[in-house]
């Protein structure tokens, strides 16, 4: 369940708000020496100010490939390559784009909740299987199921708070 919350958190981080955040580039894959490689493993990503990102590759020969990967991503940013580093200016979000991103965040939060429910369902099935095999009593299954429900509710609240935080971040101009 913790893994599900981490997945939701990382997918939220990849959605850009009005401010720059190195995590925005986490999902970018660069074709590096013929193999898809994660951008953060071949370059240093920093935020010189609130509205720009600086990508400094460890190997200067990767500049073109990094630039191409950023252009092909759906982030809507135009890279500025000066031969040493790539600068990315973060454009301000329009109100329409903010609402669109808010819907995407809501969808991702719901997918996270569905994943949590699936984990809960699978655990309950395994409890029932153990009960049929006489390894657990009916009371134990009920106790475990109610404990599991409490844990599931806790993780649902975590996802809700992440969602509310990201939505607030998106809708704040």
N, C-alpha and C positions, 0 to 999 in steps of 0.2 A: 504494500500500500504506500509505503514511503517512496518507493520507486515511481509510482504513478504520480504522486504529488511533485516529485522532482522533474518528471517529464513535462507536466503542466507548467511548472515554473520556467523551465528552459524554453518551452514554446512561447510563453508570454514574453520572455526576454528578447526573443528574436523579432517581436513585433515592435516597430519603431514608434516612439512618441515624438514629441517636439524636441526632446533633448538627445544628445549623442550618448551612446552606451556601447562599449566594445562587444557586449553580448549580442548586439544586432547582427554581427558578422559570424556568429558561431556556426551557423548551418551552411555557410558557403564552402563548397568543395572546389578545389583548384586542380586542374589537370597539370600535375607536376611530374616531370620525367615519365609520362605515359600512365601514371596512376592517379586516381582521384585522391586528393589529400586535403584534410581539413585546413582551412586558412590559418587558424590560430597556431597550428603546429609548424608552419613555415614562415610566419611573420609575427612581428610584435604589433599589437593594436593598442593605440592610446587615444586619449581625448584631450587635445590641447585646449579646447574651450567647449562651451555648451552646445555649439551648433556645428561641430566638425569632428571628424575622426582622422587619425593618421595611421597608415599601414606601412610599416617598415619591414620589408622582407629580409630574412637572414641571408638569402642568396639573391643578389641583384638580377640574375638571369630570370628570376621568376616574376619580375614586374609585369611583363606583358600578359602572362597567364593569369595573374591575380586580377589585373585590370579587366580582362575578358570575363572572368568568373563573376566579378562584381556587376558588370554591365548586364550579364545574362541572368543575374538574380532578380527577384521581384521586389527589391527594396526601393526602387525608384530613385537611386542615387547615381550621379555621374562622377566617375573617378577622374582626378586630375593628377597625371603622372609627370613628375619633374625629373625622372631619371634616377632618383635616390629613394624617394618615398611616394606613396599615393595618398593624396588628400581627398577626403570626401566631405562635401558640404551637405549638411542635413537641411533639406528644405522644410519650411513650416508646413504643417498639415492644414488642409482645408477642412471646413466643418463637415463636408460630405465624407471626406476620407476618414475623419475621426469616427463618424458614425459607422462607416463600413468596417473599420478596424475593431470597433466596439462589438459589432456582431460576430466578427471572427473570433474575438477573445471569448465571447459568451459560448460560441460553438465549441471551442477548445476546452472550456471549463466543463461543459456538459459531457464531452467525450471522456474527460478525466473521471467524472462522477460515474459514468457507465462502466469504465474500467474498474473502478473501486467496487461497484455492485457485482461485477463479474468475479472478482477475487472473492468477495463474500459468498457468492453462490457456490463457487467451486469448493470453498472451505466447508460450507454446510453439507454439500454432497459427500465430501470425504468423511465428515462426522457421521452422516447417516450410514455410509458404507461400513464404517467401523462398528456402528451399532448393530447392523445386520450380522456382522461377523462375531458378535457378542464380545467385542473388545471394549466397548463403551456401553454404559447403561443409558436408558432413555433420559434420566435426570441429568446425567453428565452432558448429553447432547444438547439439552435445553439450556443448561448453564453456559456451555461453550458458545452456543448460538447467541445467547443474550449478551455475553461478553464481546463477541465478535461484532454484534450490532452496535454496541457502544463505541468500539474502536472505529468502525466504519463511519459512524456519525461524526466522530472527532476529525477524521480525515476529510470528510465532506465539508466540515466547517473550515478546515485549512484551505481547501480549494476555493470555497466561497470567499474567504478573506483575500486570497491572492487575486481572485477575479475582481472583487470590489476595488482593491488597490490599483490594479491595472486599468480598470475602467475609469477611475477617478483621474489617474495619470493621463489617460488618453483624452478625456473630455475637458481637462483643464488647459486653457489657452495660455 
